[in-house]
Amino acid sequence: MPYSASVIKRARLRFDERKTEKAARYRKNLQEAYAQVPRLREIDRILSGSMARVAQAAFAGGADAARMMEELKQENLALQCEYGALVQANFGEGFLDNSPVCSLCDDNGYIGSTMCRCMARLCLEEQRKEIADLTTGAERFEAFRLEYYTDRIDRDLGTSPRYIMEKNLEYCRHYAATFGQKSGNLLFVGGTGLGKTFLSACIANEVTEKGWSVAYESAPRLFSKLEKERFNSDEESHRQAEDLLQADLLIIDDLGTEMPGNFVTTALYSLVNERLLTGKRMIISTNLTVGEIAKRYSPQIASRLQGSFRGLTFVGEDIRVMMSRGARF
């Protein structure tokens, strides 16, 4: 479940900037320290020359070499103690800290071939930005309020909207918790304001935190990106289109709200078909029924959504309308 190349690239840039900033801060502080306490420069000069003296002692050999090595060791320790005391007294702890930002990987970002957790943390932050335009990051399953769905039996449904939505919530929670290469695709179908976008965002946030790459787009924005890549193919447009194909999970929100046309139909078919062939997972939410999808796009697209996606039907009253009326539970 690797992060996309663009996410890793942005994380690496931030990682390198962090190292550069710390090195520049150290050099600035060091020059300030030398100016205020000249003895510090003198100690650094002596310590930097000690390696040559150690080599000279080793070359000499015999008992004298061992004695000289021990004397140099004690001298260096004394100088280091003096150095630390001067820095502490004049500037405070950490002023001349030149240690790595991350001691685990020594600021390499990787331990062998394994990504260090410091780099992984930056990748996670960059991955969250991929979905930031459509989620706040605060959408959690615990915040999904079933009280907005009536528990009265609906004759057409044969059960209550609350029961159906409770099952949808359970399924989405399980999907996010167990997301992996064997996960299926989901199709959220239902009217406006029934929680499709919220549960999509809940899944996106949890899957992202597990380290999977997620591309989350509203249908209008998704087709705008694909159209730009098709007719004005610059490097950034190509990267964005590639991310839509390569992300571990692609979420298309509000399918059917984009302007219809031949390009949209062709692009949707190609995107869905390509991801199905490569085993990449998708969640699509829409206000359209499968029959309406067949009419708006094509029977082939409707067939793929019906045959390769698990459909979850969202029912009830528009929550936004209920909240505007001041509904209380």
N, C-alpha and C positions, 0 to 999 in steps of 0.2 A: 504494500500500500504506500508507494512512494509519493512524496509531494510532487506537484507539477514542476517542470523546469523553471517556469517563471516565478513560482513561489520561492524555490531554492535560490534563484538568482537574486531576488530582492532581499532575502534573508542574508545571503552572503555579503551583499553590499552593506547592509546594516552592521553585520559582524565586523567587516573590515573597517568601516567608519568608526566603530566603537574602539577598536584597537588603535587606530590612527589618532583619535581624539585623546585617548589616555596617554599615548606616547608624546604627543605635543604638549599636553598638560604637564607631564613629568619634566620635559626639557625646559619649559618655561619656569617651573618651580625650582629646578636645579640652578638655573642662572640667577634667579632671585636669591636663593640660598647662598650661592657663592659670593654674590655682591654684599650680602649682609653679614655673612660669617666666613671670611676668607680661609679660616682653618679647615673648613669642609673641602674646599678645592685641594688644599695641600694633602689632606688625608686620602682623597680619591687618587691623587697623583702617586702617593706612596704605595697604596694598595694595587694600583694598576701595574706598578713596577715590580711587585713582589713575585709575580710569576717567573720573571727572568731570574730573580735571585733564587727561587726554588729550583729552577732548572740548573743553575750554576752549582747549587749545593749537591744536587743529585749527581751531577757530572763528577764532582770531587770524589765521591765515594767514601767508604770506610766509616769509622766512628765519628769523625768530624762532620760528615754529611748528616748523620742522624741527629747530632747535636744542633747543627745549623737549621735543620728542618724543624725541629721542635722550637727553637728560638723564634724562627719566622712565624710559626703557627701562633705562638703566644703573643708576638708583636701584632700580628694581624687581628687577633681576637681583641686585644686592648684597643687598637685603632677603631675597630668596628663598634665597640662599646662606646668609645668617646664620640664617634660619629652619630650614633643613635641618640646619645644624651644631648648633644648639641642641637640636633633637629627637633627633638621633643621639647627642649627648653625654649627654642626660638620660634618654632613654627607649628608644633603640635603633631600628634600621631597621624600618619598617613600622608603627610605633605610630600614626602619623597618616596612614596610607594611605587615601585617599578615591577611589581609582581604581575603575572598574567591575570587578565580579567577572569578567566576560567582555569582553575588549577587542575581540573580533570583532564582536559585536552591540551593544556599549555597553549591555548588560543589558536588551535588548529581547526577547531570545529568538528573534528572527527577523532575518534580513538581507534586507530587502525582503519578498518573500512566501515566502522559503525558511527553513525552520526551522534555526536555528543549531545547531552540534554540541553546545553546552552544554545546550540544551533537549532535543535528541535523546537525549543521554546520560541525562537525567532520565526521559524517556519510556521508554527501554529499561529502566531500573531499575524503573519502575512496571509495565511490561509483564511483567517477570520475576516480580513479585509475583502476577500473575494466575495463574501456574502453580506458585507456590511450595508450595502445599499438597500437590501430587502429584509434585513433582520436587524434588531437592535442588540442582539446577543443575549437579551434577557428572556427570550421565549423559552419557557420550560414546561414540561408536561404537567408539573405540579400546579401550574397556574391556569391550566385549562379547566374552566368552570362548567361542570355538567348541569348546574342549577339553571342555566339558561335554556335547557332543553326540557320540555314538559315530560312528565312521567305518565300522562294520560295515554291510554291505548288509542292508536290511530287505526281505524278500520282498514284503510288502504294498505297500511304497512303491516298490519297484523300484530304489532307490538308498539311500544312507545318510542318516540324520538330519543328520549334519554337513554333507553336501553341500547339502541343502535349506536349512538354516539359514544357510549361507554365502551362498547366492543371496538369501535374505531380507535378510541384512545388507547386501549390495551394493545391493539395490534401495532399501532404506530410506535408505542413505547418499546414493545418487543423488537420491532424492526430496527430501531435505532440502537438498542442495547446489543443486538446480535449481528449488526451489519458486517458484511464481509463479502467475499467473492461469490458465495453461494446464495446471497440474498436475491430476491426477485425484484420486479418492477411494480410500482404502485400507480393507480389511476384514481384520483380523487374527483368524484362527480357530485355536483350539488349546486344549489343556488348561492346567491351572494350573501356574505356575512354569516356563514355557518361554521367557520373555523378551519377551512382548507388551508389558507395561507399560514395561519398560526401553527397548525400541526406540522406543516412543511418546514417552517422555521425551527420548530422544536427538534425535528429530525436533523436538519442541517447543522444546528449548533452542537448537538451531541455527537454526531458522526465526525464533525470537524475536530472536536476535542479528542477523539480517539486516534487522530492522525491521518484520517482518510482525506483525500482531496475532494472538495465539493464545489461545483459551479451552480449558482442559484440565480436564475434570471426570470424576470417577467417576460411574457411572450412578446410584447411590443419591443422590448429592448433586445431580446435574443435575436429576433429577425432583423432588427436594425444592424446588429453586429455582423450577422451572416451576409446581409446585403452589402455592407461596406467592404467586407472581405472579398466578396464576389466581384464587385465592380470597381473597387478602389483599393487594391491589395497592397497595402504597405506592411511593414514588419509588425507593427503593433496589432493591426487588424488580423493578420495571419495568426499571431500568437493567441489572440482572444478566441478565434475560431477553433484553433487546435486545442485549447483548454476545454472547450465544450465537448470535444470528441474524447479527450483523454482523461477527464476527471473521473474519479472512482464513482461519484454520484452526481448526476445532472438533475436539477429540479427546475422544471418549467412551470411557472406560476401563471394562472389566468389565461390558459390557452383559449383562444377565441376572442380576445379583446384587441388583438392586433388587426391592422387593415388587411382584408383578404386579397388574394391575387395569386397568379400562377407561380410567382417566385416563392411565396410563402409555402404553398402546397409542395413544391418541389424540394425546398430546403427542409421542411419538416419531415418529409418522407426519407430524404437522404440521411438526416441526422438520426432519426429513430432507427432506421435500418442499419446504419453503420454501427451504432452503439449496441444493437441487439446481436449483430454478427461478432462483435469483439467482446461480448459478455459484460459490457459496462452498464451499471444500474441507473434507472431513471425513476423520477416521481413527476407525474404531470397532474396538475389540478385544472379543472375547467368547469364552467357553468353549462357546458353542452352535454347532451346525451350522446351515446355512441352513434345513434341514428343521425343526429345533427352533425356530428363530426364527419360522417360519411358524405353528407350533402355539402358541407362547407369545404372540406378538403378533398378526400377521395375514399372510396370503399376500401382500397388497399391500406390506407393509414388506419381507418377504423378497425379493420381486421387485425392489424398488428397490435393495436391498443387493447382490443378485446381478447386476443389470444395469448399475448405475452405479458400482460399486466394483470395484477390482482386489483379488482375494482372495489373501492370503498365508497358507499353512497352516504352523503352528508344530508341530513334532514333537520327540520325544525323551522324556527322563525329567524329572520335576519337579526343577529345579535346587536349590530350597530343601531338598528332602528329601535330595538327594545331599550337599549341604553339611552338613546336620545329621548325616549319617553319616560326615563327615570325608573325603569323597572328595578325592583328590589326583591331580594330572595332571603 
